Amino acid sequence: MAESTVFDAADEMNSGGPTEAVVGAAAPKASWRIDLLERVPGLRWLVKRRWFQFAVIFPNLAVFYFFLLAGVFGSPVGSRNIIVVFVWILWWFALIAIMVPFASRVWCTVCPFPFFGEWFQRRRLIGVATGKPGVGRNRMAGLRRRWPKVLSNIWLQNFGFLALCTFSALLVTRPIVSVIVLGGLFVMATIVHIIFRQRTFCMYLCPVSGFLSLYSMTSMLALRSKNKEVCGNCKQKACLAGNEKGWGCPWFQHMQKMDRNNYCGLCMECVKSCPHDNITLYARPFASDTLLKGYDEVWKAFIMLTLAMTYSVVLLGPWGILKNWANISEVGDWVGFLTYAGSLWFVALVGLPLIYYAAIRAGRWLAGSETVTVKDMFIQYGYTLVPLGLFAWIAFSIPLVMINGSYIVSVISDPLGWGWNIFGTADVHWTPVLPEYTGWFQIPVLALGLYWALKKGFEIAVRMHGEVRQAGRSILPLCVLLLLVTTVLIVLFVG
């Protein structure tokens, strides 16, 4: 593939995809940044090693392989099988409450799903290959086809994630279902890597990648170029096209234009390949990326917020009939399940967006703005749902650990439920930790989410309208909606 073709593809990704234009002015830069590769001893040396990503992925691959074996051959009871306890309690809490807010898409750095497909493409586990046939300057195997332009967005991830979460009751209770889903992701990722170039699966299909893309915008970690002018004067564009020191960006990101975390998998190939040592890791303020670039990203925010509310009802709430409707495999109530699934999809894809749209229209009428379109406001104000949704998921995850965390202690000694007692903790009984105080943790978390939603929303309003009073009138109805949503979340979580 010609290098110019690679550059064109990267331009599409960096501009928000081919289906949606960038709206609104550029987001302001972070008020402070700390160069972690300069400040943290040994970090630059580590990420520049060719073996770095293999060293962090391979152990994770081995762990997931064991989880899959446990799901097939271990106990069919979810609370006694490590694949359910570790993935849907421990991993999920660590991902949503720690990795995403503080380390962006660091999960993509260690994710084992693309391992086999990427090995097929590169025919290397550690080294770099250059020449043809390939992508950019790197020699690669496979068909190396380009992903269809019309699908170069996260709509498939949106629908895939929503479909997967519709059957969440099976995922968190049936080990074999987790095996089918996680094993299926391995197979799908490998097939897509064989047909399409680089990490097409991760960008457009992986259901986990979709919400990581959205919520990583809030992260306090970011990979960026040190100086955009250096990138502009660079003739090699090695970060994108690759060279003998590193693979071209698997996510098709051009560092000169990359201003968001959304499509950066933190693989560190650009750090290795940059001939000017112009790329680094920054620590920065929370929620520094505030520019949404398309309807697909806004709808992801709708879906994630709807699912947080739904799960609080189905998995943590006292309403037994709703639990029965969602758990189709045990109860077999297909009418109830279809009612539950239809309601979930309607609220996520139609109901909540319509209410949000009404707030946007009311805000535009109050502001009397003729220069800012409804589309601009709809997409840009959609960012307010990002911090609110993230903290809603953190609040939801807190009781998962406090109430079910003791399963982690017992299953680590008996991962397959076969009666082992490796660390002497297999006999630890289910012991909720201060369940009566979960609300004391959840309410401040939700309040913090509302604070960041309102704070960033007003900044976006000023960025769009320019005048403070007009900006305040513009976002007022949305602020009321955000407050109502937060109140609903508190009622659902705490009662």
C-alpha positions as a printed Julia matrix, in Angstrom:
495×3 Matrix{Float64}:
   0.0     0.0    0.0
   1.3     3.43  -0.9
   2.25    5.67   1.99
  -0.1     8.38   0.74
  -3.01    5.96   1.17
  -1.99    5.37   4.76
  -1.86    9.13   5.36
  -5.33    9.55   3.87
  -6.73    6.87   6.16
  -5.11    8.51   9.17
  -6.59   11.87   8.21
 -10.05   10.28   8.31
  -9.47    8.82  11.76
  -7.96   12.0   13.19
 -10.79   14.13  11.83
 -13.5    12.01  13.43
 -14.15    9.55  10.6
 -15.53   10.03   7.11
 -19.19   10.1    8.06
 -19.14   13.11  10.38
 -17.44   16.47  10.13
 -15.73   18.08  13.1
 -18.01   20.7   14.62
 -17.16   23.54  16.93
 -13.84   25.14  17.66
 -10.83   23.18  18.82
 -10.82   22.23  22.46
  -8.45   24.19  24.71
  -5.17   22.61  25.73
  -4.66   21.23  29.22
  -3.73   23.84  31.83
  -0.77   21.74  32.96
   1.13   18.72  31.68
   3.87   16.58  33.19
   6.19   14.69  30.86
   6.22   11.25  32.45
   8.96    9.88  30.19
  11.21   12.63  31.54
  10.08   12.52  35.17
   9.69    8.77  35.83
  13.09    7.03  35.98
  13.41    4.15  33.55
  10.02    4.63  31.89
  11.4     5.98  28.61
  13.92    3.13  28.46
  11.17    0.59  29.1
   8.67    1.72  26.47
  11.4     2.02  23.86
  12.31   -1.67  24.19
  11.12   -3.74  21.27
   9.99   -6.45  23.65
   7.86   -4.09  25.79
   4.39   -4.84  24.43
   5.04   -8.56  24.05
   6.2    -8.63  27.67
   2.92   -7.15  28.92
   0.56   -8.96  26.53
   1.9   -12.52  26.78
   1.29  -12.98  30.55
  -2.23  -11.59  30.05
  -2.74  -14.05  27.19
  -1.72  -16.93  29.45
  -4.13  -15.75  32.15
  -7.01  -15.48  29.69
  -6.22  -18.92  28.31
  -6.5   -20.31  31.81
  -9.77  -18.45  32.31
 -11.18  -20.03  29.14
 -10.13  -23.49  30.35
 -11.75  -22.77  33.71
 -14.95  -21.7   31.98
 -15.12  -24.97  30.02
 -13.88  -27.49  32.58
 -14.53  -25.74  35.88
 -17.63  -25.36  38.0
 -20.76  -24.19  36.13
 -21.62  -22.04  39.16
 -20.51  -18.49  38.43
 -19.46  -17.6   41.97
 -17.12  -20.61  42.08
 -15.47  -20.1   38.69
 -12.56  -17.72  38.18
 -13.65  -16.58  34.7
 -16.81  -15.01  36.12
 -15.43  -13.71  39.4
 -12.2   -12.23  38.05
 -13.5   -10.89  34.73
 -16.88   -9.47  35.69
 -16.03   -8.29  39.22
 -12.31   -7.64  39.61
 -11.33   -6.81  36.0
 -14.4    -4.69  35.39
 -13.91   -2.62  38.55
 -10.2    -2.13  37.83
 -10.96   -1.14  34.24
 -13.7     1.38  34.86
 -12.58    2.83  38.19
  -8.78    2.83  37.83
  -7.45    2.16  34.33
  -9.72    4.45  32.33
  -9.62    7.54  34.59
  -5.91    7.37  35.33
  -4.32    5.43  32.45
  -6.51    5.99  29.38
  -6.58    2.94  27.09
  -3.83    1.08  28.91
  -6.01   -2.03  28.69
  -5.42   -1.96  24.92
  -1.68   -2.05  25.67
  -2.06   -5.43  27.37
  -5.19   -6.76  25.64
  -4.67  -10.33  24.35
  -7.54  -10.38  21.82
  -5.53   -9.11  18.8
  -2.4   -11.14  19.7
  -2.75  -13.96  17.16
  -4.03  -11.75  14.35
  -1.25   -9.23  14.83
   1.33  -12.02  14.88
  -0.1   -13.28  11.57
   0.19   -9.81  10.02
   3.68   -9.05  11.26
   5.16  -12.57  11.36
   7.11  -11.22  14.31
   6.56  -11.36  18.04
   9.12   -8.68  18.86
  11.06   -7.52  15.81
  10.11   -5.14  12.98
   9.91   -5.94   9.26
  10.23   -3.36   6.48
   9.6    -3.57   2.76
   6.83   -4.8    0.5
   4.14   -6.04   0.42
   2.94   -4.17   3.42
   1.4    -1.07   4.93
   3.46    2.1    4.86
   7.1     1.1    5.22
   6.38   -2.08   7.16
   6.13   -5.46   5.49
   2.93   -7.23   6.48
   1.14  -10.45   5.58
  -2.57  -10.98   5.04
  -4.96   -9.42   2.57
  -4.39   -5.91   4.03
  -7.75   -4.63   2.82
  -9.08   -1.25   3.88
 -12.13   -1.17   6.12
 -15.22    0.22   4.27
 -15.36    3.97   4.53
 -19.05    3.99   5.4
 -18.32    1.82   8.47
 -15.34    3.87   9.66
 -17.02    4.93  12.89
 -18.12    3.26  16.12
 -21.73    2.47  15.18
 -21.02   -1.26  14.93
 -19.36   -1.12  18.34
 -22.39    0.7   19.71
 -24.86   -1.93  18.52
 -22.52   -4.81  19.36
 -21.97   -3.61  22.91
 -25.68   -2.99  23.46
 -26.52   -6.45  22.1
 -23.9    -8.06  24.32
 -25.13   -6.21  27.4
 -28.71   -7.25  26.7
 -27.63  -10.74  27.75
 -25.55   -9.54  30.71
 -27.4   -11.76  33.18
 -26.01  -14.8   31.34
 -22.5   -13.37  31.18
 -22.21  -12.8   34.92
 -23.73  -16.12  35.97
 -22.81  -18.73  33.34
 -19.08  -19.46  32.88
 -19.64  -21.17  29.53
 -21.33  -18.03  28.16
 -18.27  -15.99  29.14
 -16.12  -18.55  27.32
 -18.22  -18.21  24.17
 -18.09  -14.41  24.25
 -14.4   -14.01  25.13
 -13.32  -16.88  22.89
 -15.43  -15.44  20.12
 -13.6   -12.12  20.43
 -10.27  -13.94  19.98
 -11.53  -15.7   16.85
 -13.16  -12.59  15.39
 -10.07  -10.45  16.02
  -7.84  -13.01  14.29
 -10.09  -13.32  11.23
 -10.4    -9.54  10.86
  -6.6    -9.15  11.14
  -6.13  -11.67   8.34
  -8.5    -9.8    6.01
  -8.09   -6.14   7.0
  -5.01   -4.1    7.8
  -3.61   -3.46  11.23
  -6.01   -3.07  14.18
  -9.23   -2.66  12.24
 -10.96   -4.97  14.71
  -9.97   -2.8   17.66
 -11.0     0.45  16.0
 -14.36   -0.54  14.56
 -15.61   -3.84  15.99
 -14.36   -4.6   19.51
 -17.25   -3.94  21.93
 -14.86   -3.08  24.77
 -12.93   -0.64  22.58
 -16.03    1.45  21.92
 -16.61    2.6   25.49
 -12.87    2.81  26.16
 -12.69    5.2   23.23
 -15.32    7.46  24.76
 -14.31    7.4   28.41
 -10.57    7.65  27.74
 -11.25   11.29  26.87
 -11.49   11.94  30.6
  -8.21   10.2   31.43
  -5.33   11.93  33.18
  -2.85   10.15  30.87
  -2.26   11.06  27.24
   0.24   10.17  24.52
   1.0    13.26  22.47
   3.69   14.93  20.41
   5.87   17.39  22.29
   5.94   19.93  19.48
   3.43   20.0   16.6
   5.82   22.03  14.45
   8.42   19.28  14.61
   5.77   16.84  13.38
   4.78   19.24  10.63
   8.35   19.49   9.37
   8.97   15.74   9.6
   9.33   14.12   6.18
   9.37   10.51   7.35
   6.05   10.44   9.24
   7.41    7.31  10.91
   4.73    7.39  13.6
   2.21    6.59  10.86
   4.21    4.79   8.17
   6.68    2.97  10.43
  10.39    2.34   9.92
  13.07   -0.14  10.95
  12.65    0.84  14.62
   8.88    0.54  14.95
   5.63   -0.47  13.31
   3.42    2.2   11.81
   0.61    3.13  14.18
  -1.78    0.13  14.28
  -4.6     2.63  14.91
  -3.67    4.87  11.92
  -2.95    7.9   14.08
  -0.79   10.77  12.82
   0.74   12.44  15.86
   0.67   15.9   14.34
  -3.13   15.77  14.19
  -3.96   13.56  17.15
  -5.59   15.69  19.86
  -7.75   13.11  21.63
  -7.24    9.79  23.41
 -10.08    8.07  21.55
  -8.07    6.04  19.05
  -4.71    5.65  20.76
  -4.04    2.14  22.06
  -0.82    3.14  23.88
   1.22    0.49  22.06
   4.24    2.86  22.14
   5.33    2.04  18.58
   5.42    5.74  17.71
   7.7     6.42  20.69
  10.14    3.87  19.26
   9.91    4.95  15.62
   9.92    8.76  15.95
  13.29    9.98  14.58
  13.01   13.26  16.53
  12.13   11.83  19.96
   9.08   14.09  19.8
   6.45   11.82  21.38
   5.88   11.33  25.08
   3.38   10.4   27.79
   1.8    13.27  29.67
  -0.02   13.43  32.97
  -2.72   16.1   32.68
  -5.94   17.36  34.3
  -9.01   15.15  34.37
 -11.4    15.49  31.4
  -9.0    17.43  29.18
 -10.38   16.07  25.88
 -13.84   17.56  25.37
 -14.39   17.52  21.6
 -16.84   14.92  20.34
 -16.74   14.51  16.56
 -19.84   12.64  15.49
 -23.28   11.27  16.28
 -21.78    7.8   16.78
 -19.82    9.05  19.79
 -22.84   10.85  21.27
 -24.97    7.72  20.93
 -22.28    5.71  22.68
 -22.72    8.1   25.62
 -26.51    7.53  25.53
 -26.01    3.76  25.49
 -23.51    3.7   28.35
 -25.63    5.94  30.58
 -28.76    3.88  29.86
 -26.94    0.65  30.66
 -25.64    2.05  33.96
 -29.2     2.84  35.0
 -30.53   -0.49  33.72
 -27.91   -2.59  35.48
 -28.56   -0.8   38.75
 -32.15   -2.05  38.46
 -31.57   -5.54  37.06
 -28.41   -6.62  38.88
 -28.52   -4.63  42.13
 -32.14   -3.6   42.58
 -34.88   -5.3   44.64
 -37.29   -5.86  41.73
 -37.37   -9.62  41.28
 -39.6    -9.59  38.2
 -37.07   -7.5   36.28
 -34.28   -9.89  37.25
 -36.4   -12.76  35.96
 -37.09  -10.99  32.69
 -33.38  -10.36  32.1
 -32.31  -13.9   33.08
 -33.9   -15.71  30.16
 -31.87  -18.93  30.51
 -33.09  -19.78  34.01
 -36.64  -18.45  33.96
 -37.49  -18.93  30.29
 -39.94  -16.01  30.21
 -39.48  -14.94  26.6
 -42.28  -12.38  26.72
 -40.68  -10.78  29.75
 -37.2   -10.91  28.19
 -38.38   -9.32  24.94
 -40.13   -6.62  26.98
 -36.92   -5.98  28.9
 -34.72   -6.02  25.78
 -37.09   -3.85  23.76
 -37.35   -1.29  26.56
 -33.58   -1.21  26.96
 -32.94   -0.63  23.26
 -35.7     1.98  23.0
 -34.46    4.04  25.93
 -30.81    3.86  24.81
 -31.37    4.57  21.12
 -34.56    6.68  21.06
 -35.96    7.69  24.43
 -32.95    9.3   26.11
 -31.74   10.9   22.84
 -35.18   12.48  22.34
 -35.21   13.96  25.84
 -31.66   15.2   25.33
 -32.65   16.69  21.95
 -35.56   18.54  23.57
 -33.13   20.05  26.1
 -30.82   21.13  23.28
 -33.66   22.77  21.34
 -34.85   24.56  24.48
 -31.33   25.79  25.18
 -30.9    27.15  21.67
 -34.24   28.97  21.96
 -33.29   30.48  25.33
 -29.91   31.6   24.03
 -31.41   33.08  20.88
 -28.41   31.77  18.99
 -28.47   31.83  15.21
 -24.78   31.14  14.61
 -24.6    27.81  16.47
 -26.65   25.06  14.86
 -28.7    22.4   16.64
 -26.31   19.79  15.24
 -23.31   21.58  16.74
 -24.99   21.79  20.14
 -26.24   18.2   20.0
 -22.79   16.77  19.33
 -20.72   19.12  21.46
 -22.95   19.06  24.55
 -22.95   15.28  24.28
 -19.62   15.37  26.1
 -21.45   16.23  29.33
 -22.72   12.63  29.36
 -19.15   11.3   29.29
 -17.97   12.2   32.83
 -21.48   11.66  34.17
 -21.64    8.21  32.57
 -18.14    7.25  33.72
 -18.86    8.12  37.35
 -22.24    6.38  37.11
 -20.43    3.2   36.1
 -17.92    3.63  38.91
 -20.8     4.07  41.37
 -22.45    0.94  39.98
 -19.21   -1.04  40.33
 -18.6    -0.13  43.97
 -21.2    -2.54  45.43
 -20.02   -5.26  43.05
 -16.72   -5.28  44.92
 -18.05   -4.51  48.41
 -20.78   -7.15  48.26
 -19.16   -9.82  46.07
 -15.46   -9.16  46.66
 -15.14  -12.11  49.04
 -15.68  -14.42  46.07
 -12.31  -13.19  44.76
 -10.6   -14.31  47.95
 -12.08  -17.8   47.83
 -11.87  -18.46  44.09
  -8.16  -17.55  43.92
  -7.51  -20.72  45.92
 -10.01  -22.85  44.0
 -10.23  -21.27  40.52
 -12.11  -24.15  38.88
 -14.35  -25.04  41.8
 -12.74  -28.49  42.07
 -12.1   -28.39  45.81
  -8.55  -27.03  45.66
  -7.17  -24.8   48.41
  -3.98  -23.37  46.9
  -3.6   -20.34  49.18
  -5.7   -21.54  52.08
  -8.62  -19.19  51.34
 -11.01  -21.53  49.55
 -13.23  -21.85  52.61
 -13.78  -18.12  52.97
 -17.53  -17.67  52.87
 -19.41  -14.98  51.03
 -19.02  -11.96  53.29
 -20.33   -8.59  52.08
 -18.21   -5.68  53.28
 -20.32   -2.93  54.87
 -23.19   -3.32  52.41
 -25.28   -0.82  54.37
 -22.73    1.89  53.59
 -22.45    1.46  49.8
 -24.65    4.5   49.32
 -22.18    6.63  51.27
 -19.64    5.86  48.55
 -22.0     6.0   45.57
 -23.64    9.37  46.22
 -20.35   11.36  46.35
 -19.18    9.57  43.2
 -22.37   10.5   41.34
 -22.13   14.07  42.65
 -18.58   14.24  41.32
 -19.79   13.05  37.94
 -22.46   15.76  37.89
 -19.88   18.38  38.86
 -17.59   17.48  35.95
 -20.51   17.27  33.54
 -21.68   20.78  34.47
 -18.17   22.22  34.58
 -17.15   20.89  31.18
 -20.56   21.63  29.74
 -20.24   25.31  30.58
 -16.73   25.41  29.11
 -18.09   23.9   25.89
 -20.96   26.4   25.88
 -18.55   29.33  26.14
 -16.37   27.76  23.44
 -19.32   27.57  21.07
 -21.11   30.82  21.85
 -18.25   33.06  22.95
 -20.44   35.16  25.27
 -20.87   33.96  28.85
 -24.51   34.94  29.42
 -25.63   33.42  26.14
 -23.62   30.3   26.92
 -25.33   30.01  30.32
 -28.81   30.28  28.8
 -27.85   27.79  26.11
 -26.87   25.05  28.54
 -29.46   25.71  31.26
 -32.07   23.13  30.11
 -29.32   20.53  29.72
 -28.12   21.25  33.26
 -31.64   20.53  34.51
 -31.63   17.25  32.57
 -28.24   16.26  33.98
 -29.48   16.99  37.5
 -32.59   14.89  36.91
 -30.54   11.99  35.52
 -28.22   12.15  38.54
 -31.23   12.14  40.86
 -32.64    9.09  39.09
 -29.28    7.34  39.43
 -29.14    8.1   43.16
 -32.67    6.75  43.64
 -31.86    3.6   41.66
 -28.5     3.0   43.35
 -29.38    3.97  46.91
 -33.17    3.85  47.09
